[in-house]
Amino acid sequence: MKTMMKRGFALTLPLALVFGAAAAAPSQAADTEITWLIDNSQSNQDVAKALVAAYEKANPGYKVTVVLRPGGADGDNLVKTKLATGVMEDVFTYNSGSLFQALAPSKNLLEITNEPFMKNVLSSFNPVVSVGKKVYGTPFGTAVGGGILYNKKVYAKLKLKVPTTWAEFMANNKKIKAAGIDPVIQSYKDTWTSQLFVLADYYNVQSASPNFAANYTANKEKYAKNPAALRGFEYIEELKKLNYFNRDYASTTYAQALDKVALGQGAHYPMATWAIPQIASQQPASLENVGFFAQPSSKASVNGVTVWVPSGTYIPANTKNAAAAKKFVGWMTTAKAVDVMNSVEGFAGGPYYIKNASIPNALPGAVKDLVKYFDRNATAPALEFVSPIKGPNLEKILIEVGLGIKTAKKAAADYDADVVKQAKQLGLKGW
Amino acid sequence: MTKSKSKKKIKSPYSYRLAAPVGIIFLVFFIIPTIVSFFFSMTRWTLFDWEFIGFENFIQYFKEASLAIGFKNTLIYGVVTSGLKVIIGLALALLLTGRLRAKGFLRSVVYFPVLVSTIGVGFTFSVLMDPNYGVINKAIVSLGKSIGWETYGPGWLVDPNLLPLFSVAFVDVWKGVGMATVIFMAGLATIPREYYEALEVDGGGAWDKFKNITLPLVQPATAAVVILSFIGGLRSFDLIWAMTNGGPGFLSDVIASINYKQYQAGFYGLATAGNVILLFFVLAITGPIYWYFNRKEQEA
């Protein structure tokens, strides 16, 4: 009986979290104590702890309590539920771009456009946390790049050069396969990892069709109809046909894939540099064997990286502790807060969007590779930061391509149909 | 269980006041949510506000690319699991009501999987069925080696040609057959010994006993097992979600998992419409089954 009750408790826990938070209305001392909701990834937990400790030390009498939430779709629903029922923490960190737009910001969030601390933030960040001209968030953490993680030892052994075009990439793959190493790692057990070939190809799409994002949002561009956009789907199809994936790719997990690329069991893993901290903790001895290059394009003159803009930190409109919340959010935009974040090893995966931000001296090699693209100004934000539309089923549709269930063309058309739901849900014009 | 055909109202022995608390619970937790869900299925609902859009959600829902797979899988899953549970459950019940040592122990062994958490079972089996590291394939590989045959072992849950849905259905049967067995055992206990004795006098064998006495007279139990496991199969979700997430791609999606993914994606109105459709789908299929077995029961 006892174990049965326990089981019931575990199953209803997510609900209890939502309602429990409603029951325990914050009864805090005069506007100096606040709560901060952040997702429970290890690196975020570490950094949040360090930030709060430094903030409380610098501001005696002020107190911040960190509250953790799940990531992914469960986290999305938790954040929306908390906002809808008016029990959101005083400060919360959440994705920018298309997921931010789905929060109904002008209704639920506190506008911070004219706060003095906004002058610390690089203005290039503002569009991903704005509705019209009103800004609602500050950047949390660093930008990361999406592209290909590769094993430098394999490249050195086979005397390969970092490719800039897809043809060069495929030529490398041929040699790698001949040497008995898996050319490209895929990890379909963690479905989200299947999307990188399409999402990280956006720099190339944008260079071929500069107005893609605006037209896409207005229902005038389609993945199936634009040849440049379709390429991302076709890449997966080509690799599958040539049998270039690791044999167990259908059941490989993200963590196993990171091991494979670090240890050289596979040569390439399409992924973003947010994976670097996890490689550092899983395979510290092999971290420097991992390098990064941008997703190859159709011609050598186009060679840049697709960037994931950092999450935002927001204040809900109905908070009772607005002054203390602003004080904390403002402090997090200072160079001092950046120093604290840099002190957490492996956290910095690229540049910050904070003026005068320092970058740690000892960056992992893959992140140095990424920074080179920033230095050349060869970057473009991923589509989800310039268009509010992202369909929920992209990852599953791409797995179908990778398993050979669907052709690239059919998959792109299916994804175009999938995003209709999102566009309608957001009430966009022209859908 | 015979239904009273008389129209005369039977006065309930309980006063309304006594029934009121339960009535309120029923109203608040069952009637109102059902009505509210009918309403929200016709809105575009973001949790923050809603807009009435009539039947647009239903139209959109039927355009869902994986929906055909979902309906097909839902039916296959329901038929396969309830069919196997009847066959295996009845066989086990016959075995466990027969002359056997350690009957009590064996009965509890058969029933034990029913008590284990579905999610736990799902995760356990997805580990066991892992193509590389799972015990099942390790056994197959080493067995293959012993007869000099190099093999990898099948990808039970990930190979698109192997229909991962059947792997999940197999686990569902393993987990649920104990319940069917218990129902059949109860049904077998109601069959009077005299019938078998009479047949023995007439010179009938074991097969005659099963075919002419057991099978017809255990009919109410069969009906209960079929209906319970079929409804369970139609709205099954937890096991499929724990083992495959509806994947790979959409290959093991059922209606409930499609709806769940739509809630996850934040399409609350659309997902609610999906649940309303699931409700009618289950009613449309189980209604006739229920009616059919009930009629047979009255005839018997």
Interface residues (C-beta under 8 A of the other chain):
Chain A: R7 L11 A73 D74 D76 N77 K80 T81 L83 A84 A102 A104 K107 N108 Y188 K189 T191 R247 D248 A250 S251 P392 N393 K396 I397 I399 E400 L403 G404 I405 K406 D414 A417 D418 V420 K421 Q422 K424 Q425 G427
Chain B: R44 T46 L47 F48 D49 E51 E56 Q60 K63 A65 S66 S117 I119 D130 P131 N132 Y152 G155 L157 V158 D159 P160 N245 G246 G247 P248 G249 F250 L251 K261 Q262 Y263 Q264 A265 G266 F267 L270
